[in-house]
């Protein structure tokens, strides 16, 4: 109703599972840069499953828990729409991720194209 009221052009694609979400995303990813996921997407690693381009942005409004920690800490492509007082019980960033720059000695010969911070993160193996 908000989109219609403001005359915003949109496409509504209902899905009933992760396979349908992936199929719908592949069909529409070239046409759109913004995706709103209602009641799906919070508890999976969206970037790993959908493999979107860097200019794609996901707005996730999902009541399913637990929320995937990659989605919580990726603030460049994934925007979680949750209540302010909703305690997600997410561990601290440093307890889960470490920058590759901390692990390797860089000589500056890697690409300097301003890649996303999420690409430089790796999960700690326990």
C-alpha positions as CSV (number, residue, x, y, z in Angstrom):
1,X,0.0,0.0,0.0
2,X,2.9,2.4,0.7
3,X,4.4,1.8,-2.7
4,X,1.1,2.3,-4.4
5,X,0.4,5.5,-2.4
6,X,3.8,7.0,-3.4
7,X,3.5,5.7,-7.0
8,X,6.6,3.5,-6.6
9,X,7.0,0.9,-9.2
10,X,7.7,-2.6,-7.7
11,X,7.4,-6.3,-8.4
12,X,5.9,-8.6,-5.9
13,X,7.2,-12.2,-6.0
14,X,5.8,-14.7,-3.4
15,X,8.1,-17.6,-2.6
16,X,7.6,-20.6,-0.3
17,X,11.2,-21.8,0.2
18,X,14.9,-21.0,-0.3
19,X,15.0,-22.6,-3.7
20,X,12.2,-20.4,-4.9
21,X,13.8,-17.4,-3.4
22,X,17.1,-18.1,-5.2
23,X,15.2,-18.7,-8.5
24,X,13.2,-15.5,-8.1
25,X,16.4,-13.5,-7.3
26,X,18.2,-14.9,-10.3
27,X,15.3,-13.9,-12.5
28,X,15.1,-10.3,-11.3
29,X,18.7,-9.4,-10.1
30,X,19.5,-7.7,-13.4
31,X,16.4,-5.5,-13.2
32,X,16.6,-4.3,-9.6
33,X,19.1,-3.2,-7.1
34,X,16.9,-3.2,-4.0
35,X,15.1,-6.3,-2.6
36,X,12.7,-6.3,0.3
37,X,12.4,-9.7,2.0
38,X,9.3,-10.2,4.2
39,X,9.5,-13.0,6.7
40,X,12.4,-14.7,5.0
41,X,16.1,-14.3,4.8
42,X,17.2,-13.4,8.3
43,X,18.4,-16.8,9.4
44,X,20.5,-17.7,6.4
45,X,23.7,-16.1,5.0
46,X,22.0,-14.2,2.1
47,X,25.3,-13.2,0.4
48,X,26.6,-16.8,0.4
49,X,23.4,-18.3,-1.0
50,X,22.3,-15.6,-3.5
51,X,25.7,-14.3,-4.5
52,X,24.5,-10.8,-5.4
53,X,26.3,-8.1,-7.2
54,X,28.0,-5.5,-5.0
55,X,25.3,-2.9,-5.8
56,X,22.4,-5.1,-4.6
57,X,20.8,-4.1,-1.2
58,X,18.5,-6.3,0.8
59,X,16.0,-5.0,3.4
60,X,15.1,-7.9,5.6
61,X,12.0,-7.8,7.8
62,X,11.9,-11.2,9.4
63,X,10.6,-12.6,12.7
64,X,12.4,-15.9,12.4
65,X,15.2,-16.4,14.8
66,X,18.1,-16.9,15.2
67,X,19.3,-14.2,12.9
68,X,22.5,-15.1,11.0
69,X,25.4,-13.2,12.3
70,X,26.7,-12.4,8.9
71,X,23.5,-10.6,8.2
72,X,23.8,-8.7,11.5
73,X,27.4,-7.5,10.9
74,X,27.1,-6.8,7.1
75,X,25.7,-3.3,7.0
76,X,26.7,-2.5,3.4
77,X,24.3,-4.8,1.6
78,X,21.9,-6.2,4.2
79,X,19.7,-3.9,6.3
80,X,17.8,-5.7,9.0
81,X,14.5,-4.2,9.9
82,X,13.9,-5.3,13.5
83,X,12.5,-3.8,16.7
84,X,15.0,-1.6,18.6
85,X,14.4,-3.6,21.8
86,X,14.8,-7.0,20.1
87,X,17.8,-8.7,21.7
88,X,19.4,-10.8,19.0
89,X,21.9,-12.3,21.4
90,X,24.7,-12.0,18.8
91,X,28.3,-12.5,19.9
92,X,30.8,-9.6,19.5
93,X,32.2,-9.1,16.1
94,X,35.8,-9.8,17.2
95,X,34.7,-13.2,18.6
96,X,33.4,-14.3,15.3
97,X,35.4,-12.6,12.5
98,X,38.9,-11.4,12.0
99,X,40.2,-9.3,9.1
100,X,42.4,-11.1,6.6
101,X,44.8,-8.1,7.0
102,X,45.4,-9.3,10.6
103,X,46.3,-12.8,9.3
104,X,48.6,-12.0,6.4
105,X,51.3,-9.5,5.7
106,X,50.1,-7.3,2.9
107,X,52.6,-5.7,0.6
108,X,49.9,-3.5,-1.1
109,X,49.9,-5.5,-4.4
110,X,46.3,-6.5,-4.1
111,X,43.5,-4.7,-5.7
112,X,42.7,-1.3,-4.2
113,X,39.3,-0.9,-5.6
114,X,37.6,-0.2,-2.3
115,X,36.2,-3.7,-1.9
116,X,33.4,-4.2,0.7
117,X,34.5,-4.9,4.3
118,X,32.4,-8.1,4.2
119,X,34.7,-9.6,1.6
120,X,37.7,-9.2,3.9
121,X,36.1,-11.1,6.8
122,X,36.7,-14.7,7.5
123,X,35.1,-16.8,10.2
124,X,37.2,-18.1,13.0
125,X,37.5,-21.8,13.1
126,X,36.9,-23.3,16.6
